[in-house]
Amino acid sequence: MHISDCDGICSAALILRKYPNAEITFWTPVNIVNTDEYFDLVVDLPKPKNAKVNIDHHYTNFERLKREGRLTNTDKIDPKAPSAASLLIKYLHLEEDIIAQEIEEMASLADQGKLTNENLILDKLIKSSIKDHEFLRHLARVLSQKGKRFLEEEKIKQAWINLNKLYEQIKKVLEQTVDEFDLPARILVINERDVVPYYMAKDIAYMFFEKKGTDAVALIYNDPESPERTRISIRVNSSCDYINARTIAESLGGGGHIKAAGALFDSEVEAVAKIIDAMSNYAPKNAVVYIRLKGND
């Protein structure tokens, strides 16, 4: 399962809903394509060399498998699907299960950038616990049993209470940054490295969409698995139809969806230069504005 988003954890929950004793492991897209391990089912991730079934909705994975001749009749890959969970629930024949429906809905809304209160909390819990696989497995199991009521479980509830204190503090700082921004830029590149924690890295993009009507934001931050590396996430406003995040990410060696995509770099300097150059292709009249967020020091 994909380790760092709602779709991955919700997919794990659907599997546990169907098969409570299933063994769940979490991977990043980079790590799983390089492993020799064998899998019965790989969901919301690129297909590794030794996988019986791949269920996914990423266009980049779909095209790669077709190009390499590795797309089989057992794979269920549809780039038009709103989430991997929306494909998985059918594969597992759980369409009539109410809890499974709730889990799939959370995954699909989150992957479309439509954050309800439940999946916003779920997303923060996942991203803040990316190195704690035992907690993620516990979270998936609770989801499989309670669906949207996952916060009723005591361990999950306490984890959110602790996390929410810091979340609200950082949220206020980010909102102030957005409110004070007065340039008429349609496209922004925001460098958050060493300032904003991973679980809040993308929040400022949606604040700019809501408060300033910005068309697209490219975010630069520490990779959660290897903090010395630099990750880029591109987010496009739902009202913007002239920017394709996936096309930009693919030009940088990454991938994703039309409205949300990303890439990974070894060098921060290279990441900044290349994403500004790539985003500039969409702003011939309005230069891309680069913002480097500052810490408290």
Order of alpha helices (4+ residues) and beta strands (2+ residues): alpha-alpha-beta-beta-alpha-beta-alpha-alpha-alpha-alpha-alpha-beta-alpha-beta-beta-alpha-beta-beta-alpha-beta
